[in-house]
């Protein structure tokens, strides 16, 4: 179940990847409509926009189909290199798209904000299992393909941030990441991280210990 905590219109940036809360996002923006979006967004404090995964199509030129669930990206750093703007942002809160609005000229949507997960220390054993599962999978996957995240990557000391980071670094596909992003509880997120990571590891031809 999703718990709405507010509704607002938000500039949107559909991408071919999933942004999770508490995770960094680096973008090089060159398309005119998104440069317009950035010029508007940067006039506000905090400067932020929504990120959703593209279901079908391309992020450049429009015409894509987009998933309903995404994450607000809060801009932390901006730089220019000729006609290209480089920005660094941080995943903040989750949102659900209620309605896509008329583009002006960039994508714009009416969104519902979703409350963050609540942590309970009784979940520590499950969190430990999830972390061990993800780190083991990252180590094994690195033997087959280059991985964005190392098996020994450091996680936040904040428990909610850490479990979102585990979801983000788990070596699973974008559709599985959307499943993780929609988790309604910390327990559901950790359980899904374990299950989907095990399945992803098996698809590499590995024999998972204990199965």
N, C-alpha and C positions, 0 to 999 in steps of 0.2 A: 504493500500500500504506500502511495506517495502522499506526503503531508504538505499541502500548499501553505506557504507563509507569506504570500504576497504576489501581486500580479503587476506587470509593467511592460512597456514596449522597450525593446532592446535591439541595437544593431547586431547583426549576426554575420559570422564568417564561417560558412560551410567548408570543411576540410576533409581530406582523405585519411584522417587519423582521429583518434579519440583523445580528448583532453580530460584528465581526471583532476578532482580537487587536490590542491597542495602540490601539483606538479608543474614544472616549467614548460613554457612554450616559446619557441623561437620561430619567427616568421620573417620572410623577405617579401615585402608587399610592393607590387609594381602595377597591378591592374588599376585603371583609373577609378572605378567605382569604390574600390577598397581604400584608395588614397583619400578619396572624399570622405569615406567613413572615418578614417583615422583623424583627419583634420577636425571633424566634428567631435569625435570621442575625446580627443585631447583637450578640448575646451572645458571638460567636466572633471571633477575630482570626487571620487576616484575615476580614472579613465578606464573604461571596461567595455567589453563586447562579449557576445555569446559565441560559442563554438559548438557546432553539431557535426556529426559524421555524415558524409555523403553516401547515400544508399546506392545510387546509380548516377552515372554521368561524370562531369568534370567540374572542379571547383573554379576553373577559369572560364569566363564567357557565359555563365549561367546555364539554365536548362537542366540542372541536376535535381535528383530526388533526395530528400534529406530525412534523417531520422528525427524523431520528436524530442529525444532527450539529449541534453548537452550540459556544458559547464561554462560558467562565466569566467572569462580571462581578464585579469586586472593587469594593465600595462605597468611595468616597472622601469623600463628603459627604452629609449628610442634614439635611432641614429639614421643618417641619410648617406647614401652612396650614389650620387648622381640622381637618376630618376627612380631609384629603389630605396624604400624605407625599411630598415632592419629594426625589429622590435623584439623585446623580451617581455613576456607576461607570465603571470602565475595563475594556475587554476584556483578558483575560489569556490563558489557555491554551485550546486546543481540546479538546472532549470528544466521544465517541460514546456515545449512549444504548444500553445493553445491555438494560435492562428498565425499564419504567415500573412503579413501586410504587404501593401503595394511597395515595390522597391523604389528607393528615392535617393540616389540611383542604386544603392547597395541593399542587400537583403535586410529586412526588418521584421521582427516578430513580436507578437504579444506572448509573454512567457509567464509561467508560474514558478516562483522560487520554491525550492524543496528544502526542508529542514535537514541539517547535517545529521550524520549517524551519532548515536549515543553510545558511549563506551561503558562497559561493566567489567571490573577486574576478574569476574568469573570466566571471562573469555580468554584469559591469558594462555591456558593450555592450547586452545584452538588457534590462537594467534601464533604461538610457537610452532605448531604443526604446519600452519600455512607458510610461515617464513622459511622453515626448513625445506618444505616442498618446492617453493619458488626458487630458492637459492640452488637447490640440487638440480632443478630443471634448467636453470640458466647455465650452470656449469656444463651440463650434458649437451645442451643446445649449441653452446659455443664450439663444440667439436664438429658441428655440421655447418653452421652458418655464423656470420658475424652478428653479435648481439649488441643492441644499443646500451644495455646495462650489464655491468659485471656482476658476477655471483656474490661478490663481497661488498656491493654498494651499500652505503650507510643509510639507515632509515632515521626518520625523525624520532625524537624522544616523546613527542605527543602521540598518544595511542591512536587517536582517530586519524591524524595525518599519516601515521605509519601504516595503517591498514589500507588506506587509499594508495599509498606509495607501493605497497605490495601488489595491489591490483594492477597498477600501472606498469610495473616492471615484469610482471608474470609474462612468460613467452607464449602468449596466446594471440589469436587473430582478432581483427577489429570487431567482428560480430560477437565474439565472446566478451570483448571489452565492453560493448554496449550492454550485454547482460549484467556484467559486474557493476557498471555505472548505475543501473536501475535498482540495485539492492536496497531494500527498505530497512534493514537492520544490520548492525555490525556482525552479528552471528551469520546472517545470510550471506553477507559479502565474503567473510572468511571461508565459509563452507564452499561457496562457488569458486573462490580462488583455488582451493585445494582440488576440487573436482575437475575444473577446466584445465588446470595445469597438468594434472595427471593424464588427462586425455590428450593434451597437446604433446606431452613427452612420449606417449605411446605411439603417436602418429609419426614420430621420428624413427620408430623401429626399436626403441629402447624397451628393455624388460624392466618394469617398475618394481622395486623391492617390495615385498609383502603381498604381491598379487599373484 
